[in-house]
Amino acid sequence: MKYLFVLGRNIELSKAEVFSYFEKAKNPVLESEIDKNGLLIEVANPLENNSVDFFGGVISIGKVLVSGNLNEVLNGIPKGDLYSGTGNKLNYTLWDFSKNYGEILKTLKEKFRNEKLKATLKHLTGNVKMQGGKNFEIPSSKLIDEEYFVFGEEKIYFGKISQRCDYSSLEKRDMKKPVRRESLAISPRVAKILINLSGIKSDEVLLDPFCGVGAILQEALIQKIKVIGIDKDKNAISGARQNLDWFKFDKKDYELINEDSSKAKILEANAIATEPDLGETLKKIPQKKDAQKTLEKFENLIVKIINNFKNKISGRIVFTSPYIRVGKKRVKCDIEKILEKTGLNLIYEIPEFRENQIVGRMIYVLDK
Ligand SMILES: C[S@@+](CC[C@H](N)C(=O)[O-])C[C@H]1O[C@@H](n2cnc3c(N)ncnc32)[C@H](O)[C@@H]1O
């Protein structure tokens, strides 16, 4: 089963998320190839039709319809499978991950003509600014009926996008929930990524020891993962309760605790995914010594929390940490010190930030 994943703005993070997801889904990635923000993967079992909803860093997913050398692909582009609508008008686009784009486009146009379809090519004119500065194009028109893709040089893959991220429902659950805390909130996108990186599966228990008003909890519950949320702020716990109530989640699937996570007790959980306090929201680039102070404070806090819970957690511990702009560079916390004081191992670290953000995130994935 071969698929194309069109990745979001942080390619390294999205890729890690996709691999982690398939690892936990026991649907191993057998082969993969990446070009710009296109990730072509072969997995052992077919994907569900709503798979894209489980990812925070994936724009769309397409199915490979034909692969081979250029001739095989040109001759093999299927007829009926190309357009699933009715009528004879079609607006389409072709994602370009190959130098064979021109040949494939010519053949597509011929096919549409032969099938008496009035097909109009819509260019990818929207823009995503990727982390690292590059711009990638995405469809800007909502009037596109079908998106096709061509990927690869020696071996070429042609296919059709079959699942798209539903941004409107993501935005709705972010903006419409009863309690929002603009400055402290984590987006549903990043929340889903942390959940996937933690390797947690449905019916297992996820702990968020800095749950705030519950963005990570809500995204986990949507995926049928049970959750425990802890926050030392009474108002945050009350906000989380209102939000989870609003989502109508089954009350037996979550537990909210208003306590300091360096002391709170839990029975057990399978993984942690959390966004602790990342320090003050800064409007000006700080002095190095002030950034160091924030980082040290963070290190001391996270060490206490990990040491409090580590014996109750069977799987991974995933947390964000401040990644602070100092001059032209960014500084991060001393992960070696955290590992030494907790006895955990680093699986990987991935930065997540926007150019104009002074405090970005460094995401750490640890295990025992
Ligand atoms: C960045 S916010 C978490 C945001 C959350 N992911 C959300 O979307 O609402 C960090 C939270 O950690 C809480 N917190 C800070 N120190 C804590 C501690 N020692 N124990 C428990 N909660 C703590 C704060 O009250 C705050 O609500």
The ligand as an SDF file (V2000), in Angstrom:
LIG
                    3D

 27 29  0  0  0  0  0  0  0  0999 V2000
    1.5030   26.2880   29.0460 C   0  0  0  0  0  0  0  0  0  0  0  0
    0.2600   25.9230   30.1410 S   0  0  0  0  0  0  0  0  0  0  0  0
   -0.4380   24.4780   29.4960 C   0  0  0  0  0  0  0  0  0  0  0  0
   -1.3690   24.7770   28.4060 C   0  0  0  0  0  0  0  0  0  0  0  0
   -2.2710   23.6400   28.0370 C   0  0  0  0  0  0  0  0  0  0  0  0
   -1.5860   22.6820   27.1920 N   0  0  0  0  0  0  0  0  0  0  0  0
   -3.5000   24.2050   27.3560 C   0  0  0  0  0  0  0  0  0  0  0  0
   -3.6770   24.0830   26.1550 O   0  0  0  0  0  0  0  0  0  0  0  0
   -4.2720   24.8600   28.0550 O   0  0  0  0  0  0  0  0  0  0  0  0
    1.0970   25.3780   31.5450 C   0  0  0  0  0  0  0  0  0  0  0  0
    0.2070   25.0470   32.7300 C   0  0  0  0  0  0  0  0  0  0  0  0
    1.0320   24.4320   33.7220 O   0  0  0  0  0  0  0  0  0  0  0  0
    0.5190   24.7800   34.9910 C   0  0  0  0  0  0  0  0  0  0  0  0
    1.5930   24.5030   35.9750 N   0  0  0  0  0  0  0  0  0  0  0  0
    2.7640   25.1740   36.1380 C   0  0  0  0  0  0  0  0  0  0  0  0
    3.5020   24.5980   37.1100 N   0  0  0  0  0  0  0  0  0  0  0  0
    2.7960   23.5230   37.5610 C   0  0  0  0  0  0  0  0  0  0  0  0
    3.0280   22.5190   38.5260 C   0  0  0  0  0  0  0  0  0  0  0  0
    4.1370   22.4910   39.2420 N   0  0  0  0  0  0  0  0  0  0  0  0
    2.0910   21.5610   38.6900 N   0  0  0  0  0  0  0  0  0  0  0  0
    0.9500   21.5640   37.9580 C   0  0  0  0  0  0  0  0  0  0  0  0
    0.6790   22.5020   37.0270 N   0  0  0  0  0  0  0  0  0  0  0  0
    1.5750   23.4640   36.8260 C   0  0  0  0  0  0  0  0  0  0  0  0
    0.0760   26.2100   34.8550 C   0  0  0  0  0  0  0  0  0  0  0  0
   -0.9230   26.5130   35.8110 O   0  0  0  0  0  0  0  0  0  0  0  0
   -0.4430   26.2450   33.4070 C   0  0  0  0  0  0  0  0  0  0  0  0
   -1.8400   26.0680   33.3910 O   0  0  0  0  0  0  0  0  0  0  0  0
  1  2  1  0
  2  3  1  0
  2 10  1  0
  3  4  1  0
  4  5  1  0
  5  6  1  0
  5  7  1  0
  7  8  2  0
  7  9  1  0
 10 11  1  0
 11 12  1  0
 11 26  1  0
 12 13  1  0
 13 14  1  0
 13 24  1  0
 14 15  1  0
 14 23  1  0
 15 16  2  0
 16 17  1  0
 17 18  1  0
 17 23  2  0
 18 19  1  0
 18 20  2  0
 20 21  1  0
 21 22  2  0
 22 23  1  0
 24 25  1  0
 24 26  1  0
 26 27  1  0
M  CHG  2   2   1   9  -1
M  END
$$$$
